[in-house]
Each structure stands twice: as C-alpha cells, then as structure tokens.
C-alpha cells in the first residue's frame, strides 16, 4: 500500500532506526515545508491558542466523508503569510502542532483495532547532525525521545478531534461559508469551500446534548472557533503589511 504524504511533505517512508542511523533534523528553517500551505490542520486542543492569531475553520473531505478543523494562513493558495523566506514560522504567533511534528507523521495501515500505526518520515528533511535521532549503536537520542512523546500526544489529540468533528456533523451543526475582504487598493480576496458552526442550530440543541457538549469541553472549542472568524481582517492586515495589497 503506497504511503500518502501529508500536505507539505515531499514524500514519506517508514522511519527505521538502522536505515536512518546518525540522521537528525535541522530545526533552522524547519517550517519551510509549510510555506505553500494556505491552510493547516489543527487539533481541537489547539483552538484557544490558534484563535488568537488565525481564523479557525473546517474543511470537508469527500473521500473520507469527514470534517477537519484548520487554520487559514493566507487568502491565496500556494502561500503562507506566517512563514518567512528563510523557512521560519513567525515566533510571535502560535505554531501549530502539525508544523512542530515535521518531518514525522503516522500512517494507519488498517481499519481494524489490531492494526498498528506506522511512524513515517520525510527523508528529504533528514541530515547528519550533532543530535541524531539514533546513534551508531542504535541508541535513541534525546531528540527522538522528545519527538516520540510529542507524536503520541499528537495522535491522542487527533483522535479526540475526529470524535469532536464527527459529533458536530451528526448534529447537523456545520454550514458552508465564504470569506471575502478588500485591500486598501480595492483588490478583492475570496476564500470558498469552508465550513463553520451554525449558531442558530447550536442554540437549538437539546438540554441533554448541550450538557454533554459542556462536559466534554466541546462548547469551549466551539466558541474559540466562532470568535476566531474575526481574524480574517487580521489576515488581510498581515497581507498588506508583509506582502503588499
């Protein structure tokens, strides 16, 4: 079964401590892979921090029949207003876990519970460093231990997010919407095919369902998402300030 690389990754292969002995990841320019991504996946646990800087929206996959939360990083495809020419993410803004996880990802090889996730890596990002993931003796370094722990947290958060989005979809809370803005010179920016939570439908939920949403912290995530939509103006200001109108 071919491995599908996540958006921004060049390609992925199974991570092998023998094959990749002595190799590590240079953190300088580590966000360069995301320079062409105008939207990036996030987990619901990131909503509060992300909502301070980005619009948090949902996308829909026809193939998977699934909604997924994302942050919008640009009005135009193929660009990211938060990654510098040197491949650095703006340190004054929240850096998504998706970016911090690079160059690793986890592939699910089967749908049954017995199937094990496979840790994969974008080999083009690996190089000989002073801090390899595994040394010549096959011993894991601190860099790998940190990344392994982070990926475990990431996968737990991803699964929680899938349940969150699926529950919202089951309740029919999503609605498609578009965002448009005009720069100082009158240039029009238009983004389509995004989804948000319909507030009227949210208010129409039963008392039992609302209590469940509160108990699971879903309301916390929902309001962070709704409040974040005001950041489309902030995104326009960033476009004008950094790249012109």
C-alpha atoms as one frame of an Amber mdcrd trajectory, in Angstrom:
protein
   0.000   0.000   0.000   1.543   3.341  -1.051   2.097   5.854   1.712   0.368
   9.183   1.144   2.423  12.163   2.235   0.624  14.812   4.332   0.257  18.274
   2.754   3.626  19.998   2.506   5.709  16.839   2.887   7.849  15.871  -0.119
   7.320  12.119   0.427   7.265   9.768   3.382   8.867   6.422   4.161   8.786
   4.205   7.262  11.186   5.507   9.890  13.883   2.906  10.522  16.463   3.356
  13.262  19.010   1.350  11.268  18.417   2.935   7.882  18.302   6.400   9.440
  21.176   5.925  11.902  23.094   9.133  12.536  20.451  11.315  10.915  18.557
  14.126  12.570  16.554  17.208  11.731  17.947  20.716  11.486  15.473  22.994
  13.265  16.661  26.040  11.298  14.147  26.689   8.562  12.010  23.863   9.921
   8.741  25.434   8.760   9.834  25.772   5.155   7.782  22.740   4.166   4.617
  24.662   5.111   5.425  27.792   3.095   2.947  26.805   0.385   0.105  25.788
   2.711  -2.647  28.382   2.991  -4.483  26.140   5.475  -3.087  23.761   8.097
  -4.758  21.062  10.170  -5.047  21.621  13.907  -6.481  19.683  16.837  -9.352
  20.976  18.946  -6.965  21.232  21.914  -5.181  23.986  19.937  -8.270  26.082
  19.260  -7.817  28.609  22.051  -4.187  29.429  21.244  -4.752  29.317  17.493
  -7.863  31.515  17.694  -5.734  34.435  18.880  -3.926  34.622  15.540  -5.771
  32.748  12.799  -9.267  32.051  11.509 -10.148  28.518  12.635 -12.438  26.870
  10.073 -13.426  23.370   8.994 -12.799  21.581   5.719 -14.714  18.614   4.364
 -13.183  15.569   2.673 -15.483  13.939   0.150 -13.271  10.833   0.057 -13.291
  10.346   3.827 -16.682  11.963   4.455 -15.110  13.792   7.358 -14.829  17.358
   8.651 -11.463  18.581   9.909 -10.508  21.852  11.651  -7.835  24.003  10.040
  -6.261  27.412  10.456  -6.217  29.743   7.460  -2.774  31.229   6.821  -3.340
  33.088   3.548  -6.027  34.322   1.188  -4.344  32.656  -1.798  -3.379  29.047
  -2.435   0.327  28.250  -2.550   1.257  30.833   0.077   1.555  31.131   3.847
   1.822  34.587   5.425   3.371  33.189   8.609   6.464  31.515   7.095   9.453
  33.697   6.240  11.666  33.341   3.180  14.144  31.602   5.492  11.568  28.948
   6.322  10.876  30.167   9.847   7.399  30.387  11.363   6.605  33.746  12.947
   7.596  33.223  16.584   5.151  35.869  17.752   2.245  33.673  16.707   1.108
  30.225  17.740   2.987  27.471  15.881   0.630  24.588  15.022   1.449  21.098
  16.255   1.294  19.974  12.613   4.358  22.136  11.957   6.160  21.103  15.130
   5.648  17.424  14.273   7.524  17.683  10.987   9.310  15.705   9.494   7.358
  12.824  11.069   3.820  11.576  10.669   1.844   8.439  11.492   0.194   6.224
   8.900  -2.700   3.919   9.669  -2.261   0.692   7.701  -5.631  -0.829   8.504
  -9.045  -0.058   9.903  -9.178  -2.867  12.469  -8.189  -2.352  16.101  -5.269
  -4.805  15.804  -3.519  -2.718  13.158  -0.600  -0.690  14.438   0.236   2.848
  13.359   3.420   3.210  11.335   5.790   6.076  12.083   6.912   7.670   8.832
   9.351  10.439   7.986  10.007  12.855   5.152  13.504  11.633   4.311  14.332
  14.800   2.377  14.362  16.670   5.696  16.899  14.379   7.396  20.608  15.080
   7.504  23.687  14.294   9.555  23.535  16.379  12.714  25.159  16.618  16.117
  21.907  15.379  17.623  20.749  12.342  15.592  17.552  10.509  16.418  19.533
   7.247  16.714  23.301   6.926  17.066  25.599   4.323  15.510  24.944   1.953
  18.430  21.218   2.036  17.785  20.528   4.066  20.910  17.777   6.645  20.886
  18.862  10.213  21.481  17.010  12.939  23.355  15.733  14.355  20.072  13.932
  11.098  19.285  12.572  10.705  22.804  11.120  14.217  22.647   9.641  13.642
  19.203   8.216  10.244  20.105   6.469  11.670  23.163   5.156  14.573  21.099
   3.783  12.275  18.388   1.953  10.211  20.976   0.303  13.383  22.286  -0.427
  14.457  18.725  -2.167  11.192  17.846  -4.276  11.305  21.006  -5.311  14.879
  20.180  -6.035  13.939  16.553  -8.352  11.107  17.582 -10.128  13.399  20.052
 -10.573  15.960  17.272 -12.060  13.374  14.907 -14.642  12.461  17.560 -15.393
  16.139  18.178 -15.933  16.941  14.497 -17.949  13.759  13.920 -20.275  14.650
  16.795 -20.853  18.134  15.383 -21.588  16.625  11.970 -24.047  14.138  13.467
 -25.945  17.060  14.981 -26.000  18.871  11.636 -24.159  21.907  13.006 -21.900
  22.668  10.041 -22.700  25.185   7.330 -20.614  26.170   4.322 -19.466  29.775
   4.133 -17.213  32.092   2.173 -14.913  34.874   3.301 -14.033  37.927   1.304
 -12.028  41.029   2.044 -10.887  44.107   0.165  -7.412  45.561   0.386  -6.620
  49.252   0.503  -6.305  49.391  -3.294  -9.646  47.647  -3.713  -8.232  44.237
  -4.571 -10.711  41.520  -3.643  -9.714  38.361  -1.792 -12.142  35.479  -1.749
 -11.966  32.094   0.003 -14.598  29.439  -0.574 -15.468  25.896   0.489 -15.013
  26.480   4.211 -17.333  25.323   6.965 -18.294  26.869  10.282 -20.718  26.048
  13.085 -24.211  27.425  12.627 -25.042  29.334  15.814 -28.822  29.028  15.439
 -28.578  25.254  15.113 -26.243  25.212  18.100 -28.829  27.087  20.168 -31.448
  24.558  19.093 -29.665  21.583  20.654 -31.454  19.737  23.401 -30.588  20.412
  27.025 -29.126  16.917  27.297 -26.882  17.434  24.274 -25.752  20.861  25.477
 -24.836  19.386  28.849 -22.822  16.719  27.058 -21.023  19.365  24.985 -20.177
  21.340  28.114 -18.954  18.248  29.937 -16.670  17.267  27.047 -15.385  20.862
  26.645 -16.921  20.995  23.173 -18.504  24.374  23.903 -15.075  25.712  24.801
 -13.766  24.636  21.382 -16.876  25.849  19.561 -16.720  29.399  20.878 -12.973
  29.614  20.239 -13.723  28.680  16.622 -16.552  31.216  16.271 -14.567  34.063
  17.840 -11.579  33.277  15.605 -13.521  34.137  12.450 -12.873  37.812  13.156
  -9.226  37.098  12.314  -9.881  37.262   8.582  -9.405  41.034   8.952  -6.164
  40.434  10.824  -5.079  38.172   7.976  -5.789  40.947   5.492  -3.771  43.410
   7.563  -0.893  40.945   7.593  -1.140  40.559   3.835  -0.926  44.328   3.367
   1.891  44.780   5.875   4.159  41.971   4.737   3.429  41.357   1.091   1.563
  44.372  -0.176  -2.085  44.640  -1.148
